[in-house]
Amino acid sequence: MDLGLSGKNVVVMGGGSNIGRAISLTFAGEKANVLIGDWDEQQAGKTAADIKKLGAKGIAVKTDVTDWDSVQSTVKKAISELGSIDILVNNAGWALDRLFIEKPRDEWEKEVGINFWGVINGIRAVLDHMIERKRGAIVSIGSDAGRMGEYREAVYAGCKGGVIALTKAVSREVGRYGIRLNVVCPGLTPGKPEDSGEMSLWRGEEAAIFTPEAQERAAKAYPLRKLGTPQDIANAVVFIASDRAGHITGQTLSVSGGYTMM
Ligand SMILES: NC(=O)c1ccc[n+]([C@@H]2O[C@H](COP(=O)([O-])OP(=O)(O)OC[C@H]3O[C@@H](n4cnc5c(N)ncnc54)[C@H](O)[C@@H]3O)[C@@H](O)[C@H]2O)c1
């Protein structure tokens, strides 16, 4: 099936490392142009260079998704450099697994800022442009934690649940303008060190929690008995963002080996 993405213009927030990088490169493989908004300029630049090798436009812009002015300015830059935005992917995310009662307030605030405010900012920033064009697709990366309430991820899970509800509510409001919003929820999807920038989850304290033994234990909880890869997530995102999914909106799709079924 031809996804019809050739020449489309895509913004991927947090598109430098791992899942975001796979999403950016998969769009580029379909000959879509990609602007990456990431606070890790170096890693975003590396991914943008790899996009260009696939024959698409690849642009990296330093962006902090928690900062409304920064998100607005990245969206303006995407419109001026690419001409339009057909698709926005809100992929930036962050978590640090700890029991709720042991977590310091600054970690909650960082989680809410990136995982919930980041998505609110991204969606709001592209809507005027998409309403004017009477078309657009927005895919936000949730998490199965947001569907089932994961142990040691209380505030992160709350944010991802919020992303699901926000997506449903906004899709009811803007469907009349031909704009679709959906959520793709990964399960545990280990990143590779070579695809992880300095600011990636897979470089920090969180990565140390998911040792190979912990990953093996997690895989046993999945009906397919294996963990996901960034490419598994990217395949679902690219399809649901494409016009081939043109009658799908307000939905949440788990890509997690059957971990959640709802
Ligand atoms: N990997 C998993 O196991 C898993 C599971 C469920 C959900 N998710 C979700 O998938 C998404 C990607 O996860 P990942 O594992 O690839 O993480 P990652 O940390 O490797 O990549 C996240 C990217 O977002 C960028 N980023 C973080 N904060 C930012 C900010 N404030 N502004 C701009 N960019 C920012 C980082 O620089 C990085 O490039 C996240 O939304 C995460 O919550 C991941």
The ligand as a Gaussian input file, in Angstrom:
#p B3LYP/6-31G(d) Opt

LIG

0 1
 N       10.706000       3.593000      25.350000
 C        9.701000       3.123000      26.072000
 O        9.778000       2.060000      26.723000
 C        8.403000       3.876000      26.090000
 C        7.260000       3.242000      26.606000
 C        6.053000       3.921000      26.605000
 C        5.992000       5.213000      26.097000
 N        7.131000       5.812000      25.620000
 C        7.030000       7.166000      25.102000
 O        7.644000       7.215000      23.813000
 C        8.221000       8.509000      23.596000
 C        9.686000       8.349000      23.189000
 O       10.390000       7.593000      24.168000
 P       11.906000       7.134000      23.976000
 O       12.079000       5.885000      24.747000
 O       12.291000       7.153000      22.546000
 O       12.637000       8.298000      24.792000
 P       14.014000       9.066000      24.565000
 O       14.309000       9.749000      25.862000
 O       15.060000       8.166000      23.993000
 O       13.649000      10.166000      23.481000
 C       12.868000      11.301000      23.804000
 C       13.259000      12.434000      22.898000
 O       12.540000      13.604000      23.353000
 C       13.455000      14.673000      23.546000
 N       12.940000      15.555000      24.604000
 C       12.768000      15.260000      25.910000
 N       12.299000      16.346000      26.561000
 C       12.157000      17.325000      25.643000
 C       11.704000      18.665000      25.692000
 N       11.331000      19.262000      26.844000
 N       11.638000      19.375000      24.562000
 C       12.032000      18.820000      23.382000
 N       12.485000      17.571000      23.266000
 C       12.547000      16.819000      24.388000
 C       14.787000      13.997000      23.925000
 O       15.902000      14.841000      23.673000
 C       14.749000      12.768000      23.003000
 O       15.262000      13.056000      21.707000
 C        7.998000       9.289000      24.891000
 O        6.837000      10.059000      24.791000
 C        7.798000       8.185000      25.928000
 O        7.058000       8.617000      27.043000
 C        8.329000       5.159000      25.597000

